[in-house]
Amino acid sequence: MEIALRELAELVGGRLTGDPELLIRGAGTLRDVRTGEITLVDKAKLAPQLAASSAAAAVVCEGFEPAGLPHITVANVHAAFAVIVRRFRPAAPSMGSGVSPLANVHPTAKIGANVAVGAGATIGAGVEIGDGSVVHAGARILAGCRLGRDVTIFPNAVLYEDTRVGNRVIIHANSVIGAYGFGYETTQGRHRLSAQVGYVELGDDVEVGACSTIDRGTYGATSVGEGTKIDNQVMIAHNCRIGRHNLLCSHVGIAGSATTGDYVVLAGQVGVRDHVNIGDRVVVGAQSGIMCDLPSDAHYLGSPAIPERDEIRIVAARAKLLEIRRQIKALERVVEEMQHGSLGPADKHQDAA
């Protein structure tokens, strides 16, 4: 497929500089762009990489004018480039609507208008699915679950009994929502599963990444607030309450009964102990361990997590420890030589003896 640069500029509503009839054969990032393709530059400091690339043209941000290269100037580079990429690589056809004859849908389930249910999907007793939702092949929605409008459940995701899902929620492949919490009572030398009669509630516009798990509450809800985005392979334990518009990155693990405020960011591999409270707009750096409550509007780092500035100072000091040790050893030698040099003749003779 080849598309004139003029057509791409019209497609994204951008300002064209250069040959409007230049034919573009594809789109790629600066790292991967090939001859004849268009790329994107969202920062002027990337000019050297653009000049060294094979790009035939670029989508650029306001204020950046690459010399000698045709370009399309737009207000939002990433949004425009996504449209161009889709022009060259159109999305796969949607499932449409309707229930596959190979799906297993309980007769008491209520399926809304324009819902698609793929082959091998299982819809349990009393399930409610809102209008426009899509349940892909192999997904399992167990009894009593309630799904809002325009929900997407990707293949092989599992929703345990009584899970409640808001509107426009996306649950990616192989995620498990509502499994039993890791709660046991030791009786007569044996670990016995405690009560697991709660459920999971996901607010509107939540997204759950592939292979993530959210455990049900012991008696009530484990809840995830509106607009929160959960990356792949994240674990949220029983009775947690996750606030609105959080960003939980890959491999985050949150132990039971922990809570987060709104607009919290937990970077990759952050661990949160049980029963701690994290305030609004807190940002926690990668691989940090949260052992106590964190007040709002601050950045934290390290394990245990402390204010980011303090942890950076500790890391900087730690990097100097070997050099400090060498300096101390050198000073010890100097002191030792000075001590021996200050001894009188008789003392030196005595030492020699």
Secondary structure, DSSP 4 states (H G I P E B T S, - for coil): --EEHHHHHHHHTPEEES-TT-EE-EE--TTT--TTEEEEE-SGGGHHHHHHS--SEEEEETT---TTS-EEEES-HHHHHHHHHHHHSPPPPP--SEE-TTSEE-TT-EE-TT-EE-TT-EE-TT-EE-TT-EE-TT-EE-TT-EE-TT-EE-TT-EE-TT-EE-TT-EE-TT-EEEEPPS-EEEETTEEEE-----EEEE-TT-EE-TT-EEEPPSSSEEEE-TT-EE-TT-EE-TT-EE-TT-EE-TT-EE-TT-EE-TT-EE-TT-EE-TT-EE-TT-EE-TT-EE-S-B-SS-EEETTTTEEHHHHHHHHHHHHTHHHHHHHHHHHHHHHHHHHHHT--HHHHHHHH-
